[in-house]
Amino acid sequence: MEQSDATAVAQVRAGNPDAYRVLVERHSHSVFRLAFRMTGNEQDAEDLVQETFLRAYRQIGKFDGRASFSTWLYRIAANCSLDLIRARKRRQEHQTPVNEDGEEVGAALPAADPTPDRLAFSGELKQLLAPALQGLSPMERTAFVLRHYEGMCIEEIGRALGVNAGAAKHSVFRAVQKLRRTLEPALSSARS
Amino acid sequence: MKHLNEDELVLHYYGERQDPEVERHLAACEDCRAHLKSLTRVLDAMSALEAPEPHETYGSRVWHHIAPQLTQSPARWWTGWFAPRRLVAAAAMAALLVAAFLAGRVSQRRQIAGLSAPVRERILLVAVGDHLERSQMILAELVNNESKGPVDISDEQQRAEDLVGENRLYRQAALKSGDRAVSSVLDELERVLLEIAHSPSKLNSAEFDEIRRRIESEGILFKIRVVSTNLRGREMPAGSGKAGRTL
């Protein structure tokens, strides 16, 4: 019979590190997907998965069981991702102009002006999506990824990010607003 | 009812606002339907952004990678590295590992095309030795920095970031050759390097103290020194000149 997350957590907390294997094997794929969408890079995502599970193991005594283990894990993964993204931003700041949100000016824009010809191919269109996502501020990106790809509700996103629901909602709204600004012209061109 | 704003439409798209009033308005208002359609097109397009699906054994791979670091109970993760028994055990293990790894692996100098597996392994060890020395320098610089005010570690960060990629390759090579203990030391080093690379560039004294504490409490400098010393001692095979070093 499959062991529940709660049972595995209890065993780990009781001093059995091998019980952690169930949790790692069960949640690695979803944490990887989250990390990949946050970083846009497979190698960084793999590093973040490992860092997430190591941090979670060290902090498992703080897991109070009010949220599900996966929500709690996502919170750690999101924070690891935010740390990585912010550290990168800090290093880039002296080279790249940034706006008041800490995002690169123009980062949300596609690499080349999309034209109807280029966008006639769905593959070309797909190429605009990753830069659009990477152009969001770290908080907006995290909130959007959790909402859009992981299907978490606003309340859960707030818990995962350690902010109130209003702030989480605002981050999702701003993310959508920016994505629309970036992608809508290209999508309109593709349709015409 | 007045027109729906974008935020309301976003909540509607994600099913977070199931309001009959909104549904009725959308049914009656062409402008809001067009607005929702445009929003839906963008968000649906974002769904096409796929993440690569890791191999089905990925979870198991992650487990094997982190399991050696989970030997302590979670609550005592950062403590205990300075326990003399543990340090002696770590030193003994590292020494045994390096000795076993190098023993009998010395061969005569050959042309690059004809390198045997033992020679390739030896060259790898030389490279690992260099890598450990450079890593050690960064960690030592941080630990020995006695600044009292804010500290700029951007230089160390850049170097740490450069070393992370190399470290990953050496760790994988050590794992492939079955040297789990060396790969474990490299594993620990990688986490420390990542932590340095991901920290803020300018640290206040408390943040900087925390970084130093983490380096010291992991005992990683000690482990690196043990491994490096052993590598240097065996770098020059008896009677074979500078074999390996010249490649």
Interface residues (C-beta under 8 A of the other chain):
Chain A: V12 R13 G15 P17 Y20 R21 V24 E25 R26 H27 S28 H29 F32 R33 F36 R37 E42 Q43 D47 V49 Q50 E51 F53 L54 Y57 R58 Q59 I60 G61 D83 L84 A87 R90 R91 S122 L125 K126 L129 A130 A132 L133 R147 H148 Y149 C153 I154 K169 V172 F173 V176 Q177 L179 R180 L183 E184 L187
Chain B: E6 D7 V10 L11 Y14 E16 S38 L39 R41 V42 L43 A45 M46 S47 A48 L49 A51 P52 E53 P54 Y58 G59 S60 V62 W63 H65 I66 A67 Q69 L70 T71 S73 P74 A75 W77 W78 S154 Q157 Q158 R168 R191 L194 A197 H198 S199 P200 S201
